[in-house]
Amino acid sequence: MAYSVKMDIQELSVYYGTFKALDSINLEILSGAATAIIGPTGAGKSSLLRSLCRMNELWEGARTEGKVLLDSENIYDPSVDVTMVRRRVGLLARRPTPFPKSVFENVAYGPRMHGVKDRGKLTEIVKKSLKQARLWSEVKGRLEKPALQLSPGQKQRLCIARALAVEPEVLLIDDPASGLDPISTAQVEDLILDLKEHYTIVLATHGMQQAGRVSDYIAYISEGHLIEFGPTSDVFSRPKDKRTEDYITGRFG
């Protein structure tokens, strides 16, 4: 299958004060595919995800250099509307936490913020998003119940539904299995396989097996540097860089 470029990352560097978390990253994120960002703890995976939706700038002392082109438009251009960037590129943070609101209001929050006021329209969006997140059948009778009462796996899928409700084009997922049991992890992985039919997915993961199951492409990052990028099957079976081989075989990291 031929993919087009959805996001083109050019010479991207991210600083937190004097610390350089990412160093001149060049990477193409392909449309309609799932790209897994792998690497040891502290490699810069989360920083890369946050930089793709301009969330890094919410961190005190953070600074970004380089370009991130979304459909050929640099999201860091001063003329670009940050709110629109974050709508088009949604971020699901590690261990996402629902708002202390009802299930319904969690999913409706984004559309409300973007001007949707009609209750009927909001109901349609909530139902569609929960179905996409494979959660509707489990919560349809408790939409007005507190979202914090859901199980960890349900909370994860609720936060995915909340992200989908604003109709993003790219979905960034940071460590999707963090804190989940094996059954919930499998449910989230199956969901990612479904979602990549409709969205461009970028996920950061520590799990080599998870990356192999859900991704089409792998980017290996170490100490803020992009070491290798390619189709998942190629990177796992024929890595070009010895550092990649050492990491995926468990000799490093």
Secondary structure as GFF3:
##gff-version 3
##sequence-region A 1 253
A	DSSP	beta_strand	5	16	.	.	.	ID=ss1
A	DSSP	beta_strand	19	30	.	.	.	ID=ss2
A	DSSP	beta_strand	34	38	.	.	.	ID=ss3
A	DSSP	alpha_helix	45	51	.	.	.	ID=ss4
A	DSSP	three_ten_helix	56	58	.	.	.	ID=ss5
A	DSSP	beta_strand	62	70	.	.	.	ID=ss6
A	DSSP	beta_strand	73	74	.	.	.	ID=ss7
A	DSSP	alpha_helix	82	88	.	.	.	ID=ss8
A	DSSP	beta_strand	89	92	.	.	.	ID=ss9
A	DSSP	alpha_helix	103	113	.	.	.	ID=ss10
A	DSSP	alpha_helix	119	132	.	.	.	ID=ss11
A	DSSP	alpha_helix	136	139	.	.	.	ID=ss12
A	DSSP	three_ten_helix	147	149	.	.	.	ID=ss13
A	DSSP	alpha_helix	152	164	.	.	.	ID=ss14
A	DSSP	beta_strand	170	174	.	.	.	ID=ss15
A	DSSP	alpha_helix	182	195	.	.	.	ID=ss16
A	DSSP	beta_strand	200	204	.	.	.	ID=ss17
A	DSSP	alpha_helix	208	214	.	.	.	ID=ss18
A	DSSP	beta_strand	217	222	.	.	.	ID=ss19
A	DSSP	beta_strand	225	231	.	.	.	ID=ss20
A	DSSP	alpha_helix	232	237	.	.	.	ID=ss21
A	DSSP	alpha_helix	242	248	.	.	.	ID=ss22
###
